[in-house]
Amino acid sequence: MPYAMKVNDKKSAKVLGRGLPISTKDSVAICRRLSGMNLRKGKEFLLGMLSEKRSIDGRFHTKAALEIMGLLNSAESNAEFKGLNPDNMIISASAHEGYTFYRPRRFKMHGRRKKVTHVQVVLQEK
């Protein structure tokens, strides 16, 4: 799956979360809010969501925030490995609906569709 944006690999760090068991709607809302933020401010915002002090549209989206926080930590580690300064990084995040996965059932489905979302996070130096 290609990334949604073309960036300079020498000045950026990428991470891709495939098949995450989170709501696509929640992850799109979080990614829209995080895009353009500084890495430090983005992590503070997600920690505020996890402690239920900050919200998006009156909702906390804790499960999606926890998964995206893990992706941000991984992207920060990738940036440090490349020798980039994490304090000067800007977040570009996007969420896409993943593949459809139905759990095997003997009888009718009764809306038992599993939530699957792909999330791409790119950190770019200023």
DSSP file (Angstrom, degrees, kcal/mol; ACC not computed):
  #  RESIDUE AA STRUCTURE BP1 BP2  ACC     N-H-->O    O-->H-N    N-H-->O    O-->H-N    TCO  KAPPA ALPHA  PHI   PSI    X-CA   Y-CA   Z-CA
    1    1 A M              0   0    0      0, 0.0     2,-0.0     0, 0.0     0, 0.0   0.000 360.0 360.0 360.0 118.1    0.0    0.0    0.0
    2    2 A P        -     0   0    0      0, 0.0     2,-0.1     0, 0.0     0, 0.0  -0.328 360.0 -99.4 -74.1 157.7    1.7    3.3   -1.1
    3    3 A Y        -     0   0    0      1,-0.1    13,-0.0     2,-0.1    11,-0.0  -0.393  25.3-123.4 -73.2 155.0    1.8    6.3    1.2
    4    4 A A  S    S+     0   0    0     -2,-0.1     2,-0.3    90,-0.1    -1,-0.1   0.669  91.4  38.9 -74.6 -17.0   -0.7    9.1    0.6
    5    5 A M  S    S-     0   0    0      2,-0.0     2,-0.5     0, 0.0    -2,-0.1  -0.951  75.9-125.8-135.7 154.0    2.0   11.7    0.1
    6    6 A K        +     0   0    0     -2,-0.3     2,-0.3     2,-0.0    -2,-0.0  -0.869  39.2 167.5 -98.3 126.9    5.4   12.0   -1.5
    7    7 A V        -     0   0    0     -2,-0.5     2,-0.6     5,-0.0     5,-0.1  -0.896  44.7 -92.6-135.2 163.6    8.1   13.2    0.9
    8    8 A N    >   -     0   0    0     -2,-0.3     3,-1.0     1,-0.2     4,-0.1  -0.689  31.8-151.2 -76.3 119.5   11.8   13.5    1.0
    9    9 A D  G >  S+     0   0    0     -2,-0.6     3,-0.6     1,-0.2    -1,-0.2   0.746  91.5  59.9 -67.8 -22.9   13.0   10.3    2.7
   10   10 A K  G 3  S+     0   0    0      1,-0.2    -1,-0.2     3,-0.0    -2,-0.0   0.748 113.4  35.6 -77.5 -22.0   16.1   12.0    4.1
   11   11 A K  G <  S+     0   0    0     -3,-1.0   114,-2.3   114,-0.1     2,-0.3   0.109 114.3  60.6-116.7  20.8   14.1   14.6    6.1
   12   12 A S  E <   -A  124   0A   0     -3,-0.6     2,-0.4   112,-0.2   112,-0.2  -0.966  58.6-149.1-145.5 160.4   11.1   12.5    7.1
   13   13 A A  E     -A  123   0A   0    110,-2.3   110,-3.2    -2,-0.3     2,-0.3  -0.998  20.1-163.2-130.9 135.3   10.2    9.4    9.1
   14   14 A K  E     -A  122   0A   0     -2,-0.4     2,-0.3   108,-0.2   108,-0.2  -0.831  12.0-179.9-120.5 154.7    7.2    7.2    8.2
   15   15 A V  E     -A  121   0A   0    106,-2.0   106,-2.6    -2,-0.3     2,-0.5  -0.972  10.0-158.5-150.2 143.8    5.1    4.6    9.9
   16   16 A L  E     -A  120   0A   0     -2,-0.3     2,-0.7   104,-0.2   104,-0.2  -0.984   2.3-162.3-128.4 123.1    2.2    2.6    8.6
   17   17 A G  E     -A  119   0A   0    102,-3.3   102,-2.7    -2,-0.5     2,-0.4  -0.918  16.8-169.2-104.2 113.0   -0.4    0.9   10.8
   18   18 A R  E     +     0   0A   0     -2,-0.7   100,-0.2   100,-0.2    -2,-0.0  -0.855  62.7   2.8-107.9 136.3   -2.3   -1.8    8.8
   19   19 A G  E    S+     0   0A   0     -2,-0.4    -1,-0.2     1,-0.2    99,-0.2   0.846  77.3 176.6  67.3  36.4   -5.4   -3.5    9.9
   20   20 A L  E     -A  117   0A   0     97,-2.7     2,-1.9    -3,-0.3    97,-1.9  -0.539  35.5-126.3 -74.8 137.9   -5.8   -1.7   13.2
   21   21 A P  S    S+     0   0    0      0, 0.0     2,-0.3     0, 0.0    95,-0.2  -0.311  72.1 109.7 -83.1  57.6   -9.0   -2.7   15.1
   22   22 A I  S    S-     0   0    0     -2,-1.9     2,-0.2    95,-0.1    -2,-0.0  -0.853  77.5 -86.6-127.9 163.3  -10.2    0.9   15.5
   23   23 A S     >  -     0   0    0     -2,-0.3     4,-2.2     1,-0.1     5,-0.2  -0.486  25.4-146.1 -71.3 133.8  -13.1    2.9   14.1
   24   24 A T  H  > S+     0   0    0     -2,-0.2     4,-2.4     2,-0.2     5,-0.2   0.894  99.9  53.7 -65.6 -40.3  -12.3    4.5   10.8
   25   25 A K  H  > S+     0   0    0      1,-0.2     4,-1.7     2,-0.2    -1,-0.2   0.913 111.2  44.8 -62.3 -44.0  -14.6    7.5   11.7
   26   26 A D  H  > S+     0   0    0      1,-0.2     4,-2.1     2,-0.2    -1,-0.2   0.909 113.7  49.3 -67.0 -42.3  -12.7    8.1   14.9
   27   27 A S  H  X S+     0   0    0     -4,-2.2     4,-2.6     1,-0.2    -2,-0.2   0.856 108.7  52.7 -69.6 -33.8   -9.3    7.7   13.4
   28   28 A V  H  X S+     0   0    0     -4,-2.4     4,-2.3     2,-0.2    -1,-0.2   0.912 109.5  50.1 -65.0 -41.4  -10.1   10.1   10.6
   29   29 A A  H  X S+     0   0    0     -4,-1.7     4,-1.6    -5,-0.2    -2,-0.2   0.910 113.5  45.1 -62.9 -42.4  -11.2   12.7   13.1
   30   30 A I  H  X S+     0   0    0     -4,-2.1     4,-2.3     2,-0.2    -2,-0.2   0.919 112.5  50.7 -68.1 -43.1   -8.0   12.3   15.1
   31   31 A C  H  X S+     0   0    0     -4,-2.6     4,-2.0     1,-0.2    62,-0.4   0.875 108.3  52.5 -65.0 -37.1   -5.8   12.4   12.0
   32   32 A R  H  < S+     0   0    0     -4,-2.3    -1,-0.2     1,-0.2    -2,-0.2   0.900 112.0  46.1 -63.6 -38.8   -7.4   15.6   10.8
   33   33 A R  H  < S+     0   0    0     -4,-1.6    -2,-0.2    -5,-0.2    -1,-0.2   0.872 114.8  46.9 -71.5 -36.0   -6.8   17.2   14.1
   34   34 A L  H >< S+     0   0    0     -4,-2.3     3,-2.4    -5,-0.1    57,-0.3   0.788  85.0 104.9 -77.9 -27.6   -3.2   16.0   14.3
   35   35 A S  T 3< S+     0   0    0     -4,-2.0    57,-0.2     1,-0.3     3,-0.1  -0.331  90.0  15.9 -61.9 127.7   -2.1   17.0   10.8
   36   36 A G  T 3  S+     0   0    0     55,-3.3    -1,-0.3     1,-0.3     2,-0.1   0.310  99.1 123.9  92.8  -7.7    0.0   20.1   10.8
   37   37 A M    <   -     0   0    0     -3,-2.4    54,-2.9    54,-0.3    -1,-0.3  -0.479  68.8-105.3 -82.9 156.0    0.8   19.9   14.6
   38   38 A N  B  >  -B   90   0A   0     52,-0.2     4,-2.5    -2,-0.1    52,-0.2  -0.471  33.1-116.2 -69.5 151.5    4.2   19.7   16.1
   39   39 A L  H  > S+     0   0    0     50,-2.0     4,-2.2    47,-0.3     5,-0.2   0.911 114.4  48.7 -60.6 -43.9    5.1   16.2   17.4
   40   40 A R  H  > S+     0   0    0     49,-0.2     4,-2.0    46,-0.2    -1,-0.2   0.922 113.7  45.8 -64.0 -44.1    5.3   17.3   21.0
   41   41 A K  H  > S+     0   0    0      1,-0.2     4,-2.2     2,-0.2    -1,-0.2   0.864 111.2  53.8 -67.4 -35.4    2.0   19.2   20.9
   42   42 A G  H  X S+     0   0    0     -4,-2.5     4,-2.2     2,-0.2    -1,-0.2   0.899 109.0  47.7 -65.4 -40.6    0.4   16.2   19.1
   43   43 A K  H  X S+     0   0    0     -4,-2.2     4,-2.3     2,-0.2    -2,-0.2   0.887 111.5  50.7 -68.0 -38.1    1.5   13.8   21.8
   44   44 A E  H  X S+     0   0    0     -4,-2.0     4,-2.1     2,-0.2    -2,-0.2   0.894 109.5  51.7 -64.0 -38.9    0.2   16.1   24.5
   45   45 A F  H  X S+     0   0    0     -4,-2.2     4,-1.7     2,-0.2    -2,-0.2   0.921 110.8  46.8 -63.5 -44.1   -3.1   16.4   22.7
   46   46 A L  H  X S+     0   0    0     -4,-2.2     4,-2.3     2,-0.2    -2,-0.2   0.880 110.5  52.5 -67.4 -37.1   -3.4   12.6   22.6
   47   47 A L  H  X S+     0   0    0     -4,-2.3     4,-1.9     1,-0.2    -1,-0.2   0.886 108.1  52.2 -64.5 -36.7   -2.5   12.2   26.2
   48   48 A G  H  <>S+     0   0    0     -4,-2.1     5,-3.3     2,-0.2     6,-1.5   0.861 109.3  49.6 -64.9 -35.4   -5.2   14.7   27.0
   49   49 A M  H ><5S+     0   0    0     -4,-1.7     3,-1.0     3,-0.2    -2,-0.2   0.892 109.8  50.7 -68.8 -39.0   -7.7   12.6   25.1
   50   50 A L  H 3<5S+     0   0    0     -4,-2.3    -2,-0.2     1,-0.3    -1,-0.2   0.848 112.6  45.6 -68.6 -32.6   -6.6    9.5   26.9
   51   51 A S  T 3<5S-     0   0    0     -4,-1.9    -1,-0.3    -5,-0.2    -2,-0.2   0.361 115.6-119.8 -89.5   6.7   -7.0   11.2   30.3
   52   52 A E  T < 5S+     0   0    0     -3,-1.0    -3,-0.2     2,-0.2    -2,-0.1   0.843  83.5 114.2  59.3  40.2  -10.4   12.6   29.0
   53   53 A K  S   <S+     0   0    0     -5,-3.3     2,-0.3     1,-0.2    -4,-0.2   0.636  73.8  42.5-104.7 -24.7   -9.4   16.2   29.4
   54   54 A R  S    S-     0   0    0     -6,-1.5     2,-0.3    -9,-0.2    -1,-0.2  -0.907  70.3-176.7-120.6 150.8   -9.5   17.1   25.7
   55   55 A S        -     0   0    0     -2,-0.3     2,-0.5    -3,-0.1     5,-0.2  -0.930  26.1-133.5-141.6 164.9  -12.1   16.0   23.2
   56   56 A I  B >  S-D   59   0B   0      3,-2.7     3,-1.6    -2,-0.3     5,-0.1  -0.987  95.0 -17.2-119.7 117.3  -12.9   16.2   19.5
   57   57 A D  T 3  S-     0   0    0     -2,-0.5    -1,-0.1     1,-0.3     3,-0.1   0.826 128.1 -55.3  56.0  35.0  -16.5   17.1   18.9
   58   58 A G  T 3  S+     0   0    0      1,-0.3     2,-0.3     2,-0.0    -1,-0.3   0.575 119.0 102.7  79.1   9.2  -17.4   16.2   22.5
   59   59 A R  B <   -D   56   0B   0     -3,-1.6    -3,-2.7     1,-0.1    -1,-0.3  -0.909  58.8-151.8-125.4 154.4  -16.0   12.7   22.2
   60   60 A F        -     0   0    0     -2,-0.3     5,-0.1    -5,-0.2    -8,-0.1   0.753  12.3-159.0 -99.5 -26.8  -12.8   11.2   23.5
   61   61 A H     >  +     0   0    0      1,-0.1     4,-2.3     3,-0.1     5,-0.2   0.910  21.6 171.9  50.5  52.4  -12.1    8.4   21.1
   62   62 A T  H  >  +     0   0    0      1,-0.2     4,-2.2     2,-0.2     5,-0.2   0.862  68.2  51.6 -66.3 -38.4   -9.7    6.7   23.6
   63   63 A K  H  > S+     0   0    0      2,-0.2     4,-1.7     1,-0.2    -1,-0.2   0.933 114.8  42.0 -66.5 -44.8   -9.2    3.4   21.7
   64   64 A A  H  > S+     0   0    0      1,-0.2     4,-2.4     2,-0.2     5,-0.2   0.878 113.1  54.3 -68.3 -37.0   -8.2    5.1   18.5
   65   65 A A  H  X S+     0   0    0     -4,-2.3     4,-2.0     1,-0.2    -2,-0.2   0.881 106.9  51.6 -64.4 -37.7   -6.1    7.7   20.4
   66   66 A L  H  X S+     0   0    0     -4,-2.2     4,-1.7     2,-0.2    -1,-0.2   0.914 111.6  46.1 -65.6 -43.2   -4.2    4.9   22.1
   67   67 A E  H  X S+     0   0    0     -4,-1.7     4,-1.6     1,-0.2    -2,-0.2   0.916 114.2  47.3 -65.9 -43.1   -3.4    3.2   18.7
   68   68 A I  H  X S+     0   0    0     -4,-2.4     4,-2.3     1,-0.2    -1,-0.2   0.829 107.3  57.7 -70.1 -30.6   -2.3    6.4   17.0
   69   69 A M  H  X S+     0   0    0     -4,-2.0     4,-2.2    -5,-0.2    -1,-0.2   0.901 105.4  50.7 -63.2 -40.8   -0.2    7.3   20.1
   70   70 A G  H  X S+     0   0    0     -4,-1.7     4,-2.0     1,-0.2    -2,-0.2   0.884 109.6  50.4 -63.2 -38.3    1.7    4.0   19.6
   71   71 A L  H  X S+     0   0    0     -4,-1.6     4,-2.5     2,-0.2    -2,-0.2   0.891 109.1  51.3 -66.8 -38.9    2.2    4.9   15.9
   72   72 A L  H  X S+     0   0    0     -4,-2.3     4,-2.2     2,-0.2    -2,-0.2   0.896 109.3  50.4 -64.7 -39.3    3.6    8.4   16.8
   73   73 A N  H  X S+     0   0    0     -4,-2.2     4,-2.0     2,-0.2    -1,-0.2   0.901 111.5  48.5 -64.1 -39.9    6.0    6.8   19.3
   74   74 A S  H  X S+     0   0    0     -4,-2.0     4,-2.1     2,-0.2    -2,-0.2   0.904 111.1  49.6 -66.2 -41.6    7.2    4.4   16.6
   75   75 A A  H  X S+     0   0    0     -4,-2.5     4,-2.1     1,-0.2    -2,-0.2   0.868 109.2  52.9 -65.5 -35.8    7.6    7.3   14.0
   76   76 A E  H  X S+     0   0    0     -4,-2.2     4,-2.3     2,-0.2    -1,-0.2   0.901 108.6  49.7 -65.4 -40.1    9.6    9.2   16.6
   77   77 A S  H  X S+     0   0    0     -4,-2.0     4,-2.1     1,-0.2    -2,-0.2   0.891 109.5  51.7 -64.4 -39.2   11.9    6.3   17.1
   78   78 A N  H  X S+     0   0    0     -4,-2.1     4,-1.6     2,-0.2    -2,-0.2   0.890 109.6  50.1 -63.5 -38.7   12.3    6.0   13.3
   79   79 A A  H  X>S+     0   0    0     -4,-2.1     5,-2.7     1,-0.2     4,-0.5   0.906 110.3  49.1 -66.7 -41.6   13.2    9.7   13.2
   80   80 A E  H ><5S+     0   0    0     -4,-2.3     3,-0.9     1,-0.2    -1,-0.2   0.877 108.6  53.9 -65.4 -36.4   15.8    9.4   16.0
   81   81 A F  H 3<5S+     0   0    0     -4,-2.1    -1,-0.2     1,-0.2    -2,-0.2   0.864 107.6  50.4 -65.1 -35.7   17.3    6.4   14.2
   82   82 A K  H 3<5S-     0   0    0     -4,-1.6    -1,-0.2    -5,-0.1    -2,-0.2   0.553 121.0-109.9 -78.1  -7.3   17.7    8.5   11.0
   83   83 A G  T <<5S+     0   0    0     -3,-0.9    -3,-0.2    -4,-0.5     2,-0.2   0.660  70.1 143.2  87.5  17.2   19.4   11.2   13.0
   84   84 A L      < -     0   0    0     -5,-2.7    -1,-0.3    -6,-0.2     5,-0.1  -0.565  56.7-112.7 -88.7 155.4   16.5   13.7   12.8
   85   85 A N    >   -     0   0    0     -2,-0.2     3,-1.3     1,-0.1    -5,-0.1  -0.791  19.8-158.0 -88.8 113.5   15.6   16.0   15.6
   86   86 A P  G >  S+     0   0    0      0, 0.0     3,-1.1     0, 0.0   -47,-0.3   0.724  87.6  66.9 -65.9 -20.0   12.1   15.0   16.9
   87   87 A D  G 3  S+     0   0    0      1,-0.2   -47,-0.2   -48,-0.1   -48,-0.1   0.748 101.7  47.7 -72.1 -21.4   11.5   18.5   18.4
   88   88 A N  G <  S+     0   0    0     -3,-1.3    38,-1.8   -50,-0.1     2,-0.3   0.115  88.7 117.0-103.3  20.6   11.4   20.0   14.9
   89   89 A M  E <   - C   0 125A   0     -3,-1.1   -50,-2.0    36,-0.2     2,-0.4  -0.696  48.7-155.1 -97.4 142.8    9.0   17.4   13.4
   90   90 A I  E     -BC  38 124A   0     34,-2.8    34,-2.4    -2,-0.3     2,-0.3  -0.930  20.4-123.6-113.8 139.0    5.5   18.2   12.0
   91   91 A I  E     - C   0 123A   0    -54,-2.9   -55,-3.3    -2,-0.4     2,-0.4  -0.636  24.1-179.3 -86.7 133.9    2.9   15.5   11.8
   92   92 A S  E     + C   0 122A   0     30,-2.3    30,-2.9    -2,-0.3     2,-0.4  -0.961  19.3 171.9-125.8 113.5    1.1   14.5    8.6
   93   93 A A  E     + C   0 121A   0     -2,-0.4     2,-0.3   -62,-0.4    28,-0.2  -0.934  12.3 176.8-127.3 145.3   -1.4   11.8    9.3
   94   94 A S  E     - C   0 120A   0     26,-2.5    26,-3.1    -2,-0.4     2,-0.4  -0.995  12.9-153.3-145.6 147.9   -4.1   10.1    7.3
   95   95 A A  E     - C   0 119A   0     -2,-0.3     2,-0.3    24,-0.2    24,-0.2  -0.959  11.5-173.0-123.4 139.7   -6.6    7.3    7.9
   96   96 A H  E     - C   0 118A   0     22,-3.2    22,-2.9    -2,-0.4     2,-0.3  -0.958  33.1-102.4-131.8 148.2   -8.1    5.0    5.4
   97   97 A E  E     - C   0 117A   0     -2,-0.3    20,-0.2    20,-0.2     3,-0.1  -0.525  43.0-145.3 -69.9 132.9  -10.8    2.3    5.6
   98   98 A G        -     0   0    0     18,-2.1    18,-0.1    -2,-0.3    -1,-0.1  -0.012  33.0 -57.7 -86.7-167.1   -9.2   -1.1    5.6
   99   99 A Y        -     0   0    0      1,-0.1     2,-0.5    18,-0.0    -1,-0.2  -0.281  57.0-104.8 -70.8 158.7  -10.4   -4.4    4.1
  100  100 A T        -     0   0    0     -3,-0.1     2,-0.5    15,-0.1    -1,-0.1  -0.750  38.5-176.2 -88.7 129.7  -13.6   -5.9    5.2
  101  101 A F  E     -E  114   0C   0     13,-0.5    13,-2.1    -2,-0.5     2,-0.5  -0.977   6.7-165.4-131.2 118.5  -13.3   -8.9    7.5
  102  102 A Y  E     -E  113   0C   0     -2,-0.5    11,-0.2    11,-0.2    -2,-0.0  -0.866  21.9-126.0-103.3 135.4  -16.3  -10.9    8.7
  103  103 A R        -     0   0    0      9,-1.1     2,-0.3    -2,-0.5     9,-0.1  -0.569  37.0-101.5 -74.7 140.4  -16.0  -13.2   11.6
  104  104 A P        +     0   0    0      0, 0.0     2,-0.3     0, 0.0    -1,-0.1  -0.471  50.3 175.3 -67.1 127.1  -17.1  -16.7   10.8
  105  105 A R        -     0   0    0     -2,-0.3     4,-0.1     2,-0.1    -3,-0.0  -0.933  34.3-143.6-130.4 153.2  -20.6  -17.4   12.2
  106  106 A R  S    S+     0   0    0     -2,-0.3    -1,-0.1     2,-0.1     3,-0.1   0.863  87.3  27.7 -83.4 -37.6  -22.9  -20.3   11.9
  107  107 A F  S    S-     0   0    0      1,-0.3    -2,-0.1     2,-0.1     0, 0.0  -0.071 114.6 -29.7-106.8-153.3  -26.1  -18.3   11.7
  108  108 A K        -     0   0    0      1,-0.1    -1,-0.3    -2,-0.1    -2,-0.1  -0.153  56.7-120.1 -63.7 159.2  -26.9  -14.8   10.4
  109  109 A M    >   -     0   0    0     -3,-0.1     3,-0.8    -4,-0.1    -1,-0.1   0.873  27.1-164.4 -71.6 -37.9  -24.2  -12.1   10.7
  110  110 A H  T 3  S-     0   0    0      1,-0.2    -1,-0.1     2,-0.1     3,-0.1   0.859  71.9 -57.0  54.8  38.6  -26.2   -9.7   12.9
  111  111 A G  T 3  S+     0   0    0      1,-0.2     2,-1.2     0, 0.0    -1,-0.2   0.805  89.1 152.6  69.2  30.2  -23.9   -6.8   12.1
  112  112 A R    <   +     0   0    0     -3,-0.8    -9,-1.1    -9,-0.1     2,-0.4  -0.354  15.8 146.1 -92.0  55.8  -20.8   -8.7   13.3
  113  113 A R  E     -E  102   0C   0     -2,-1.2     2,-0.3   -11,-0.2   -11,-0.2  -0.782  47.0-126.1 -93.9 134.8  -18.3   -6.8   11.0
  114  114 A K  E     -E  101   0C   0    -13,-2.1   -13,-0.5    -2,-0.4     2,-0.5  -0.580  20.9-119.2 -81.2 139.8  -14.8   -6.3   12.4
  115  115 A K        +     0   0    0     -2,-0.3     2,-0.4   -94,-0.1   -92,-0.1  -0.677  38.2 174.6 -79.3 124.7  -13.5   -2.7   12.4
  116  116 A V        +     0   0    0     -2,-0.5   -18,-2.1   -95,-0.2     2,-0.4  -0.994   1.2 172.1-135.9 127.0  -10.3   -2.5   10.4
  117  117 A T  E     -AC  20  97A   0    -97,-1.9   -97,-2.7    -2,-0.4     2,-0.4  -0.991  23.7-144.8-137.4 142.3   -8.5    0.8    9.6
  118  118 A H  E     - C   0  96A   0    -22,-2.9   -22,-3.2    -2,-0.4     2,-0.4  -0.908  20.0-169.3-102.2 134.1   -5.2    1.7    7.9
  119  119 A V  E     -AC  17  95A   0   -102,-2.7  -102,-3.3    -2,-0.4     2,-0.5  -0.991   6.0-164.0-127.6 130.8   -3.3    4.7    9.4
  120  120 A Q  E     -AC  16  94A   0    -26,-3.1   -26,-2.5    -2,-0.4     2,-0.4  -0.955   5.8-173.4-113.9 130.4   -0.3    6.4    7.9
  121  121 A V  E     -AC  15  93A   0   -106,-2.6  -106,-2.0    -2,-0.5     2,-0.4  -0.991   2.0-177.4-125.1 127.5    1.8    8.8    9.9
  122  122 A V  E     -AC  14  92A   0    -30,-2.9   -30,-2.3    -2,-0.4     2,-0.5  -0.992  10.6-158.3-124.7 127.6    4.6   10.9    8.4
  123  123 A L  E     -AC  13  91A   0   -110,-3.2  -110,-2.3    -2,-0.4     2,-0.4  -0.926  14.3-170.5-104.6 125.1    6.9   13.1   10.4
  124  124 A Q  E     -AC  12  90A   0    -34,-2.4   -34,-2.8    -2,-0.5  -112,-0.2  -0.919  22.1-120.1-117.5 141.8    8.6   15.9    8.4
  125  125 A E  E       C   0  89A   0   -114,-2.3   -36,-0.2    -2,-0.4  -114,-0.1  -0.514 360.0 360.0 -74.7 146.4   11.3   18.2    9.6
  126  126 A K              0   0    0    -38,-1.8    -1,-0.1    -2,-0.2   -37,-0.1   0.493 360.0 360.0 -65.1 360.0   10.6   21.9    9.4
